[in-house]
Amino acid sequence: MADINVVVTVDTENITPNNLKTTVVLTDDNGDHDKTPGDSETFDIRTTSGKTVQFKIEPKNKNIGAQVSFDSFFYESGDTGVFAPLPDSTNNWTGITSGTSGENEFFGIKFNVSGNSNNPFTLDPQLEIYP
């Protein structure tokens, strides 16, 4: 069981490359939030080292039929190794925080929306390690 569960909710009916920040919402059970309200790319996971973080993706409207799925997670910038290993399909989209206090890492999440010609979409939230 993960220490922190992050849910990526995608508005599959309205998403385009130009409105990604407002059609994708990240939430978790750790009380984390967007640094800039309404901008999912400023979502900040604040945690201590050694915690497991599991990601789940789901459509906003589960009755419409469009499916969403993760494609990959990748290092983008900041301190390296803060999220190690990065979530991927082999570890059920679960990563482990391994940085030290004060470090942060920006990582990217690529995901797909079934039937959308703009796949994959990319988000870049942040992971920060606190004491």
GROMACS elastic network, one bead per residue, 0.5 to 0.9 nm:
[ bonds ]
;  ai    aj funct       b0    kb
    1     4     6  0.88789   500
    1    52     6  0.82326   500
    1    54     6  0.86182   500
    2     5     6  0.63082   500
    2    51     6  0.77296   500
    2    52     6  0.51115   500
    2    53     6  0.57230   500
    2    54     6  0.58548   500
    2    94     6  0.77423   500
    3    29     6  0.88306   500
    3    30     6  0.85014   500
    3    51     6  0.58278   500
    3    52     6  0.52071   500
    3    53     6  0.61027   500
    3    54     6  0.79545   500
    4    28     6  0.67088   500
    4    29     6  0.61114   500
    4    30     6  0.60502   500
    4    45     6  0.89889   500
    4    47     6  0.87432   500
    4    51     6  0.74698   500
    4    52     6  0.63670   500
    4    54     6  0.63455   500
    4    55     6  0.86405   500
    5    27     6  0.83436   500
    5    28     6  0.54071   500
    5    29     6  0.58844   500
    5    30     6  0.77138   500
    5    52     6  0.85668   500
    5    53     6  0.58517   500
    5    55     6  0.60385   500
    5    56     6  0.75998   500
    6    26     6  0.67564   500
    6    27     6  0.56465   500
    6    29     6  0.70428   500
    6    30     6  0.85887   500
    6    45     6  0.88573   500
    6    53     6  0.71237   500
    6    54     6  0.60712   500
    6    56     6  0.62696   500
    6    57     6  0.85102   500
    7    25     6  0.80360   500
    7    26     6  0.56926   500
    7    27     6  0.53762   500
    7    28     6  0.60803   500
    7    29     6  0.89349   500
    7    54     6  0.85312   500
    7    55     6  0.58752   500
    7    57     6  0.57471   500
    7    58     6  0.74190   500
    8    24     6  0.68000   500
    8    25     6  0.58335   500
    8    27     6  0.67854   500
    8    28     6  0.88813   500
    8    55     6  0.72667   500
    8    56     6  0.61204   500
    8    58     6  0.63312   500
    8    59     6  0.84087   500
    9    23     6  0.82541   500
    9    24     6  0.56339   500
    9    25     6  0.51599   500
    9    26     6  0.63604   500
    9    27     6  0.82068   500
    9    56     6  0.85483   500
    9    57     6  0.59472   500
    9    58     6  0.50912   500
    9    59     6  0.55458   500
    9    60     6  0.55230   500
   10    13     6  0.86869   500
   10    14     6  0.89725   500
   10    15     6  0.76036   500
   10    20     6  0.89675   500
   10    23     6  0.60209   500
   10    25     6  0.66125   500
   10    26     6  0.89268   500
   10    57     6  0.76057   500
   10    58     6  0.63422   500
   10    60     6  0.53055   500
   10    61     6  0.84674   500
   10    68     6  0.75577   500
   10   113     6  0.84930   500
   11    14     6  0.57781   500
   11    15     6  0.59355   500
   11    22     6  0.88254   500
   11    23     6  0.51293   500
   11    24     6  0.62658   500
   11    25     6  0.85048   500
   11    59     6  0.60677   500
   11    61     6  0.70711   500
   12    15     6  0.55993   500
   12    16     6  0.89967   500
   12    23     6  0.79412   500
   12    24     6  0.89014   500
   12    59     6  0.61268   500
   12    60     6  0.68937   500
   12    61     6  0.76347   500
   12    64     6  0.84907   500
   12    66     6  0.63933   500
   12    67     6  0.79083   500
   12    68     6  0.79014   500
   12   113     6  0.66517   500
   12   114     6  0.85987   500
   12   116     6  0.86591   500
   13    60     6  0.86821   500
   13    61     6  0.82852   500
   13    64     6  0.80771   500
   13    66     6  0.80042   500
   14    19     6  0.83389   500
   14    23     6  0.68841   500
   15    18     6  0.80715   500
   15    19     6  0.62898   500
   15    20     6  0.62175   500
   15    22     6  0.85239   500
   15    23     6  0.56302   500
   15    24     6  0.79268   500
   15   113     6  0.89219   500
   15   116     6  0.89355   500
   16    19     6  0.55134   500
   16    20     6  0.62305   500
   16    23     6  0.82649   500
   16   116     6  0.88421   500
   16   118     6  0.72816   500
   16   121     6  0.85491   500
   17    20     6  0.56660   500
   17   118     6  0.70696   500
   17   121     6  0.69693   500
   17   122     6  0.86963   500
   18    21     6  0.81472   500
   19    22     6  0.56958   500
   19    23     6  0.62059   500
   19    24     6  0.86682   500
   20    23     6  0.52379   500
   20    24     6  0.59927   500
   20    39     6  0.86443   500
   20    40     6  0.79406   500
   20    41     6  0.85605   500
   20   121     6  0.79615   500
   20   122     6  0.83278   500
   20   123     6  0.78258   500
   21    24     6  0.60413   500
   21    25     6  0.79087   500
   21    38     6  0.70739   500
   21    41     6  0.60603   500
   21    42     6  0.87858   500
   21   123     6  0.80991   500
   22    25     6  0.71474   500
   22    38     6  0.59010   500
   22    39     6  0.60140   500
   22    40     6  0.66903   500
   23    40     6  0.83951   500
   24    39     6  0.85699   500
   24    40     6  0.62816   500
   24    41     6  0.89114   500
   24    60     6  0.87033   500
   24   123     6  0.87486   500
   25    34     6  0.89933   500
   25    38     6  0.79991   500
   25    39     6  0.81790   500
   25    40     6  0.56616   500
   25    43     6  0.87919   500
   26    33     6  0.76788   500
   26    34     6  0.80044   500
   26    40     6  0.62502   500
   26    41     6  0.88806   500
   26    43     6  0.67733   500
   26   125     6  0.89902   500
   27    30     6  0.85921   500
   27    31     6  0.79722   500
   27    32     6  0.69827   500
   27    33     6  0.67367   500
   27    34     6  0.87828   500
   27    43     6  0.83245   500
   28    31     6  0.62997   500
   28    32     6  0.62757   500
   28    33     6  0.80224   500
   28    45     6  0.83411   500
   29    32     6  0.76393   500
   30    45     6  0.80733   500
   30    46     6  0.80717   500
   30    47     6  0.83081   500
   31    45     6  0.87723   500
   31    46     6  0.87819   500
   32    43     6  0.74336   500
   32    44     6  0.62649   500
   32    45     6  0.57034   500
   32    46     6  0.65707   500
   33    36     6  0.85276   500
   33    37     6  0.78541   500
   33    40     6  0.86185   500
   33    42     6  0.81691   500
   33    43     6  0.54801   500
   33    44     6  0.60938   500
   33    45     6  0.75776   500
   34    37     6  0.53366   500
   34    38     6  0.69244   500
   34    39     6  0.62372   500
   34    40     6  0.59834   500
   34    41     6  0.74899   500
   34    44     6  0.61342   500
   34   125     6  0.88639   500
   35    38     6  0.88672   500
   35    39     6  0.77874   500
   35    40     6  0.86880   500
   35    41     6  0.88604   500
   35    42     6  0.52697   500
   35    43     6  0.61194   500
   35    44     6  0.67520   500
   36    39     6  0.55878   500
   36    40     6  0.80751   500
   36    41     6  0.86819   500
   36    42     6  0.60868   500
   36    43     6  0.80206   500
   37    40     6  0.79098   500
   37    42     6  0.82897   500
   37    43     6  0.89261   500
   38    42     6  0.88017   500
   39    42     6  0.57810   500
   39    43     6  0.74245   500
   40    43     6  0.53424   500
   40   123     6  0.77368   500
   40   124     6  0.84024   500
   40   125     6  0.72723   500
   41    44     6  0.85879   500
   41   123     6  0.58984   500
   41   124     6  0.53439   500
   41   125     6  0.50143   500
   41   126     6  0.80834   500
   42   124     6  0.77027   500
   42   125     6  0.56619   500
   42   126     6  0.69993   500
   43   124     6  0.83652   500
   43   125     6  0.50957   500
   43   126     6  0.63018   500
   43   127     6  0.85908   500
   44   125     6  0.61755   500
   44   127     6  0.57856   500
   44   128     6  0.69588   500
   45   125     6  0.79856   500
   45   126     6  0.62564   500
   45   128     6  0.60857   500
   45   129     6  0.84351   500
   46   126     6  0.86224   500
   46   127     6  0.62117   500
   46   129     6  0.60266   500
   46   130     6  0.66424   500
   47    50     6  0.89311   500
   47    51     6  0.73381   500
   47    97     6  0.78200   500
   47   127     6  0.77919   500
   47   128     6  0.64281   500
   47   129     6  0.52350   500
   47   130     6  0.57392   500
   47   131     6  0.81062   500
   48    51     6  0.65547   500
   48    97     6  0.71477   500
   48    98     6  0.82350   500
   48    99     6  0.81228   500
   48   100     6  0.78920   500
   48   101     6  0.73114   500
   48   128     6  0.81183   500
   48   129     6  0.51057   500
   48   130     6  0.51945   500
   48   131     6  0.60290   500
   49    52     6  0.89978   500
   49    82     6  0.82104   500
   49    96     6  0.79566   500
   49    99     6  0.57078   500
   49   100     6  0.63906   500
   49   101     6  0.77313   500
   49   129     6  0.63447   500
   49   130     6  0.78235   500
   49   131     6  0.82886   500
   50    96     6  0.61386   500
   50    97     6  0.51023   500
   50    98     6  0.54530   500
   50    99     6  0.82180   500
   51    95     6  0.83498   500
   51    96     6  0.56069   500
   51    97     6  0.53170   500
   51    98     6  0.77905   500
   52    94     6  0.66065   500
   52    95     6  0.56955   500
   52    97     6  0.64382   500
   53    87     6  0.83133   500
   53    93     6  0.83894   500
   53    94     6  0.54323   500
   53    95     6  0.52418   500
   53    96     6  0.61290   500
   53    97     6  0.75295   500
   54    87     6  0.75928   500
   54    92     6  0.76067   500
   54    93     6  0.57896   500
   54    95     6  0.64205   500
   54    96     6  0.87726   500
   55    87     6  0.78243   500
   55    92     6  0.82215   500
   55    93     6  0.55323   500
   55    94     6  0.62604   500
   55    95     6  0.85272   500
   56    69     6  0.87725   500
   56    70     6  0.84314   500
   56    93     6  0.74247   500
   57    68     6  0.66038   500
   57    69     6  0.63566   500
   57    70     6  0.70479   500
   57   111     6  0.86755   500
   58    61     6  0.86091   500
   58    62     6  0.77169   500
   58    67     6  0.75211   500
   58    68     6  0.60439   500
   58    69     6  0.77160   500
   59    62     6  0.55897   500
   59    63     6  0.88935   500
   59    64     6  0.86568   500
   59    65     6  0.87623   500
   59    66     6  0.72465   500
   59    67     6  0.65140   500
   59    68     6  0.62225   500
   59   113     6  0.87380   500
   60    63     6  0.89838   500
   61    64     6  0.59057   500
   61    65     6  0.82272   500
   61    66     6  0.86291   500
   62    65     6  0.65991   500
   62    66     6  0.78582   500
   62    67     6  0.83167   500
   63    66     6  0.84372   500
   64    67     6  0.88190   500
   65   114     6  0.88337   500
   66   113     6  0.66535   500
   66   114     6  0.55001   500
   66   115     6  0.71657   500
   66   116     6  0.89331   500
   67   112     6  0.81783   500
   67   113     6  0.58133   500
   67   114     6  0.52440   500
   67   115     6  0.85044   500
   68   111     6  0.70597   500
   68   112     6  0.55339   500
   68   114     6  0.62644   500
   69   110     6  0.89023   500
   69   111     6  0.55962   500
   69   112     6  0.53488   500
   69   113     6  0.68098   500
   69   114     6  0.83294   500
   70    73     6  0.81559   500
   70    88     6  0.84649   500
   70    89     6  0.81858   500
   70    93     6  0.82993   500
   70   109     6  0.74671   500
   70   110     6  0.61570   500
   70   112     6  0.63286   500
   70   120     6  0.89971   500
   71    88     6  0.83123   500
   71    89     6  0.82837   500
   71   109     6  0.76075   500
   71   110     6  0.51585   500
   71   112     6  0.65702   500
   71   120     6  0.73973   500
   72    87     6  0.78641   500
   72    88     6  0.61405   500
   72    89     6  0.77782   500
   72    93     6  0.88526   500
   72   108     6  0.80694   500
   72   109     6  0.59445   500
   72   110     6  0.51413   500
   72   111     6  0.69642   500
   73    86     6  0.64762   500
   73    87     6  0.61570   500
   73    88     6  0.64238   500
   73    93     6  0.85942   500
   73   107     6  0.68784   500
   73   108     6  0.54437   500
   73   110     6  0.62464   500
   73   111     6  0.89403   500
   74    86     6  0.70227   500
   74    87     6  0.85627   500
   74   106     6  0.89465   500
   74   107     6  0.55311   500
   74   108     6  0.50732   500
   74   109     6  0.66685   500
   74   110     6  0.83217   500
   75    78     6  0.86337   500
   75    80     6  0.75860   500
   75    81     6  0.87549   500
   75    83     6  0.86630   500
   75    86     6  0.79616   500
   75   105     6  0.76553   500
   75   106     6  0.66114   500
   75   108     6  0.62817   500
   76    80     6  0.89873   500
   76   105     6  0.75609   500
   76   106     6  0.53275   500
   76   108     6  0.60778   500
   76   124     6  0.76752   500
   77    80     6  0.74385   500
   77   104     6  0.88402   500
   77   105     6  0.60092   500
   77   106     6  0.50932   500
   77   107     6  0.68761   500
   78    82     6  0.88853   500
   78   103     6  0.79567   500
   78   104     6  0.59166   500
   78   106     6  0.58653   500
   78   107     6  0.87300   500
   79    82     6  0.64316   500
   79    99     6  0.82226   500
   79   103     6  0.60669   500
   79   104     6  0.56256   500
   79   105     6  0.51455   500
   79   106     6  0.81502   500
   80    83     6  0.77254   500
   80    84     6  0.86938   500
   80    99     6  0.83512   500
   80   103     6  0.88824   500
   80   104     6  0.82787   500
   80   105     6  0.64891   500
   80   106     6  0.89915   500
   81    84     6  0.52774   500
   81    85     6  0.77040   500
   81    86     6  0.86634   500
   81    97     6  0.82889   500
   81    98     6  0.66933   500
   81    99     6  0.64331   500
   81   105     6  0.78953   500
   82    85     6  0.87159   500
   82    96     6  0.82597   500
   82    97     6  0.56988   500
   82    98     6  0.50430   500
   82   100     6  0.76016   500
   82   103     6  0.70263   500
   82   104     6  0.65884   500
   82   105     6  0.60150   500
   82   127     6  0.75104   500
   82   128     6  0.79789   500
   82   129     6  0.76732   500
   83    86     6  0.55255   500
   83    87     6  0.83823   500
   83    95     6  0.62508   500
   83    96     6  0.56571   500
   83    98     6  0.59293   500
   83    99     6  0.71043   500
   83   105     6  0.73398   500
   83   107     6  0.85437   500
   83   127     6  0.74740   500
   84    87     6  0.82003   500
   84    95     6  0.62491   500
   84    96     6  0.54311   500
   84    97     6  0.62151   500
   84    98     6  0.61203   500
   84    99     6  0.84654   500
   85    88     6  0.85031   500
   85    91     6  0.89850   500
   85    94     6  0.82929   500
   85    95     6  0.54322   500
   85    96     6  0.60164   500
   85    97     6  0.81341   500
   85    98     6  0.86478   500
   86    91     6  0.89840   500
   86    93     6  0.80823   500
   86    94     6  0.73043   500
   86    96     6  0.72422   500
   86    97     6  0.89463   500
   86   107     6  0.86368   500
   87    90     6  0.81769   500
   87    91     6  0.64360   500
   87    92     6  0.72527   500
   87    96     6  0.81272   500
   88    91     6  0.56563   500
   88    92     6  0.64223   500
   88    94     6  0.68996   500
   88    95     6  0.79873   500
   89    92     6  0.51901   500
   89    93     6  0.55421   500
   89    94     6  0.85459   500
   90    93     6  0.73795   500
   90    94     6  0.89449   500
   91    94     6  0.56317   500
   91    95     6  0.77430   500
   92    95     6  0.89270   500
   97   127     6  0.83544   500
   97   128     6  0.89922   500
   97   129     6  0.77387   500
   98   129     6  0.83776   500
   99   102     6  0.83879   500
   99   103     6  0.61911   500
   99   104     6  0.77995   500
   99   128     6  0.84669   500
   99   129     6  0.63069   500
  100   103     6  0.58422   500
  100   104     6  0.88614   500
  100   129     6  0.61672   500
  100   130     6  0.76006   500
  100   131     6  0.80236   500
  101   104     6  0.87061   500
  101   128     6  0.81650   500
  101   129     6  0.50233   500
  101   131     6  0.52027   500
  102   128     6  0.70676   500
  102   129     6  0.56866   500
  102   130     6  0.59009   500
  102   131     6  0.77878   500
  103   127     6  0.85068   500
  103   128     6  0.60204   500
  103   129     6  0.55343   500
  103   130     6  0.78640   500
  104   126     6  0.69918   500
  104   127     6  0.55054   500
  104   129     6  0.61837   500
  105   125     6  0.87826   500
  105   126     6  0.57715   500
  105   127     6  0.53145   500
  105   128     6  0.66004   500
  105   129     6  0.89204   500
  106   124     6  0.63649   500
  106   125     6  0.60045   500
  106   127     6  0.63535   500
  106   128     6  0.87841   500
  107   123     6  0.82921   500
  107   124     6  0.54368   500
  107   125     6  0.61250   500
  107   126     6  0.62495   500
  107   127     6  0.77697   500
  108   122     6  0.64867   500
  108   123     6  0.55082   500
  108   125     6  0.67188   500
  108   126     6  0.86618   500
  109   121     6  0.80849   500
  109   122     6  0.54708   500
  109   123     6  0.51391   500
  109   124     6  0.61945   500
  109   125     6  0.79861   500
  110   119     6  0.86855   500
  110   120     6  0.58945   500
  110   121     6  0.55024   500
  110   123     6  0.66046   500
  110   124     6  0.88940   500
  111   119     6  0.73065   500
  111   120     6  0.53392   500
  111   121     6  0.53732   500
  111   122     6  0.65192   500
  111   123     6  0.84544   500
  112   115     6  0.89307   500
  112   116     6  0.78138   500
  112   118     6  0.84911   500
  112   119     6  0.52644   500
  112   121     6  0.62473   500
  113   116     6  0.56262   500
  113   117     6  0.86570   500
  113   118     6  0.84767   500
  113   119     6  0.66266   500
  113   120     6  0.76215   500
  113   121     6  0.81675   500
  114   117     6  0.86248   500
  114   119     6  0.83745   500
  115   119     6  0.87576   500
  116   119     6  0.61349   500
  116   120     6  0.87756   500
  117   120     6  0.85759   500
  118   121     6  0.69245   500
  119   122     6  0.88401   500
